[in-house]
Amino acid sequence: MTIFRWFKTAKSALGNPGLDPIRSVAGQPNANPQQPSDLEEAIDAPISMEQRIGWYREQFDRCSDVVYFSFVAGAGTACSVIFIQGIINEETLHRQIIEAAMTIRSGESSEQFVRQLFEGRRLPVSSMDITASLTEGLRRILLGEVLLIVDGDARMILFPIEKFAMRAVSNAENEVVIRGPRDAFVEDISTNLTLLRRRLKSPALKTETYFFGKHTQTKVLITYIDGICMEGLVDEVKHRLSRIRIDGVLGSSYIQEAVADNPFSPFPQTMYTERPDVVAGALLEGRVAIFVDSTPMQIIAPVTFYMMMQSAEDYYQNYISATWIRWIRYLYLLISLLLPSLYVAVTTYHPEMLPANLLITVAGSRDIVPFPAIVEAFLMEISFEAIREATVRMPKQIGQAISVIGALVIGTAAVQAGIVSGAMVIIVSITGIASFIIPHYELGLALRVLRFPIMIMAGVFGLLGIVTGIILTFLHLVSLRSFGTPYLTPTAPLVLADWKDVAVRAPWWRMKARPHLYQTDHEKREHFGKPKLPEEEGSS
Amino acid sequence: MSASSLSRIWKVIGCLAICLPLTGCWSRVEINDRAFATMMYVDKGEIEGNVKLALTFALPNRLIPSQGGGGGSGTQGNPYDVVSKEGKNVAIAYRLIQSDLSRKINWGQLRVIVIGEGLAKRGIQPLLEFLAREPDFHLKAYVFITEGETTHLEEAPAVFERLPSEVLREFAKQRTVINTSLKDLLVARYYGNDTIISMLVSPKKKMISEKNKTARWIGTGGAAIIRDGKMSTKMAVNEMRGGLWIMNELKDAVISIHSPTDGGEISYRVVKAATKIKPEVRKDKIVFHITSKAQGDLVSVDSDLNPSDPKQHELVARELSKEVERRIKAALDKTQKIGADSFILGRYLEWNYPKEWKQIKNNWDTIYENQVEFDIRASIEVKSQGTITKSPWERWAG
């Protein structure tokens, strides 16, 4: 069952569709796949204000942050607001809702006041919803809205004036660029959406809202550009999201893991980013971005292996240097996966592969090392992993100390003591640097993990083991899919047209078509051709 | 991932795991448990019919500057050692050496094989037999024959390089001597076993680098013509150079000629030499057309010749070409006289006239001796005249 069909049935269960809250940013109705059964039980709101407040007090039993405030509004109508302290903008509540409602207009009857109130003519607010369902009101209060109950009317008004404590938009910390924009997503989803909307000022940018997590009620947005994104892809994303049943969503990886094609793969099948420009770029290529509230990392799907070898920087720098850097990255990708294994295999099984002088140097440095090469390699790699992990987790001030001590211990002392060879230190350091060159951290992690089995293969079977390891990895990679897109597109399957952004970074005036792999409906981009000199333009 | 695809993966892994033991890659030997033989000396043994095998091993712990702690024990002594044993054949001698070593001998770095003159005269077949069967040898290992006994070379210090094998490798790389590799020897076996191997000399010399002690100096000197697997005669340096032309291995050479004008010495450096050989089967003989092309750069003029005069220039170029032709001819004549197709010209015949080759293959040596003629044409183009165009004294005179 697709989520659309489900949504239709769920919507009718909500009761009066006309009263359905219309509030989400792109004007799409809210859907709550999490609690359809709760909503179906929605009881009709009792007329009496006291009854309704009593019901809410019962629900919010022992919730000290819920505020109930009753006041007398214009024309003597009794009103109450219910909200949660701290997550709403109280100034707006005072000025635009309570104060405005309390203004007395002469000759106004209570009926007139209530009618104007519900017609949206009484209060100077920019948006409000009307609901008759108590449970809906309950849910919305928890989302940071203010519920206004008017005595004598079964309907209730919801004012979305939520205001959460949040961080200001700051510099990107994980995906640093030199030339591109610096802003990064924050934890607040509406701020994040603003950052995206600032870049894509188009009505074709669609954002659909969902809520996940039984207790967290985390807001999740599916964003895509209508007309560029393949229709089936959006449906597939929705379908996969609709399967999620979870207690809480505390980060985007909760969603990521739930929608993965192959849950057993070490390779990331969706990509996360903290950069709004990366999301905008992905949407323009016909992909889908999933925004998750309260995390600065948004998900992009589908992805390919090569996409994770691209950095945002590539598109801001000169395309020639960007291409060169991309090649360096591919080279170091191999190094980060294979270098320690190659070293172990060549020195223990195939020393004839090394030139005589190099071999003698290596043999000389290994002469006093008490361990076999494979043990040495493991020793060093594992200590390096430990240093890396410690440096990431340590508080910043201590982290510095750790890295210095680690470098000293492993780099100098171990070699001098004759525990490891100098050559191995070089190998491990290059490998370590190589794994940081991979722009996408999760891919780097996957390769870091894969390095160890390949090292064991190298230690046991030599080069043959490495080759077997590579073959097995490739078998896995070619069979992997990300939302139906083969992971190694455009090399397997071969899509030569898409190589313009894989083997090289083609200049923008050559990127005439969107990536073929997403099968967008409109493959042609707006393009302008190679820049010309004025005289050329005159002659052509 | 469904259960069936999981089990399929296990099946694939199982298949691969079964295959792995078949490869014979279970030979894990740590690099510090290996002894790397860098050079091999083979000579006849003291007992008649025996073979003396000597191997030069690099000692990595002495090659690397000490690394503190328990590192290398300093720089005393040579960073290599020679271990030699005598046995009925090479394989037995090798086993004897191995049983005396704490580390396992690895042939992977063996780049130079030196054969003693005595053994070469007796025949190199038994050695080739051993080298060809062992898969670890580099086919690119260079082969030399030394004048006298190999022991002389073993004693020679490597003055310029770290290891003595490096000295010989560099000789071969410079292409001033014929560089015969193990592969060439194996190829020659299919063409009547005639080949040519360059020779080493090791004269005694007072060495300043070795604290003025008298020691052996490794040098090059001519080549040995191998006929039917046995060294039959020597070739002088000049003739060997002619051989380099035929084998298309010449990188650069300095050729001096007498000036056609007054007989003074003119030297040219010859570069970009390229030789083409084309056989032609006639009724009663086989003619090899050998065409050499090269470019000559003027090195020095010791005559009144004016290099910038086109006419004189042409004369010199012709003279130069004739000299090259003479050199090539000399080398070929030497081999033809003893009926050894050392330059393996037979393969050109096989390529161009496969049918005829099949018929004459078996008595190719006799045919080579009697029924083969050479048509040698060299054309040297003189291009550069150096930085100055006139000889310095010319200006003073005129």
Interface residues (C-beta under 8 A of the other chain):
Chain A: N262 P263 F264 T347 T348 Y349 H350 P351 E352 M353 A356 N357 L359 I360 T361 V362 A363 G364 S365 R366 D367 I368 V369 P372 A373 V415 Q416 A417 G418 G422 G459 V460 F461 G462 L464 G465 T468 L472 L475
Chain B: M1 V12 I13 L16 L20 T23 C25 S27 R28 V29 E30 I31 N32 R34 F36 T38 A58 P60 N61 L63 I64 Q67 G68 G69 G70 G71 G72 N106 W107 G108 Q109 R111 D136 H138 R162 L163 S165 E166
